[in-house]
Amino acid sequence: MDLEATRELTRASMPAGGTTQVADEVIEKIAVAAAREVPGVVELGGDVARFFNAVFDRVGLEQLGDARRGCSAHVTGDAAVVNLVLVIEAGRRVAEVSGQVRAQVTQAVAAFGLRVDEVNIRVDDLATSETHTTPPA
């Protein structure tokens, strides 16, 4: 085999160049799934979002917007900032639940090869037997 043929084979076997971008929505889905695994997290999303999602659930549209409910994320290069809105179980310590959520979300996102710069959490509500009900029909 001559030198020119060897160069051709070497170039052909090398992967193509280019860029890879991860959409914000992908990180949002990962973060929501991770946050839901933490004991004490009852639900995600603010009051209005939870109301509409409960209505959607009752009429059989439970998948509508559910995967990213209560989360927004912004990806820049190989780093992400995640914002979560949580409803936690009454009687749980906010600092403990939010710390576990931060750790779980950071680990889940990092498993996909991104660095997590911030996980911002807003506890929007506490779930008690009186507050965690479905809307009227």
Phi, psi and omega in degrees: 000134182275170184299320180297317179295322178296318177298318179299314180297320180296315179295320182291330182275351179280141178293153178292150176279178178144187181238158175235129177240140177254124181290147177307321183298327179295314180294323178299315179296318179297315182295318179297314179300318180293317181296322181296338180283345185280127176300134181102342175275116182267319185201166176237150177110157178281178184305309184295315180298319180294322179298309181295322178293325176294321177296314178302319180299319182292330182261013174086016179249041186298339179280345186296104177073004188292325187295335182244012184304126175080018183218143167224147180219156176225124181253129175232112182063242181252020182234150181228147170242129184241134177240126181236144173244120187243151164246123180248160181291133178301140180095347177276150177277125183302315182298321180292313181296313182294324176296318178293321178297314178304312182296315182295315180294316180300315180296317182295316180291319179298329178297340177265007173091012178250152175270140177255115180277323181211144166234103181266132184235134171240120175275113186269336185197161171249133180271118172240173180299332180279325186269341184259070179234165178274155181290159178296152182286000000 
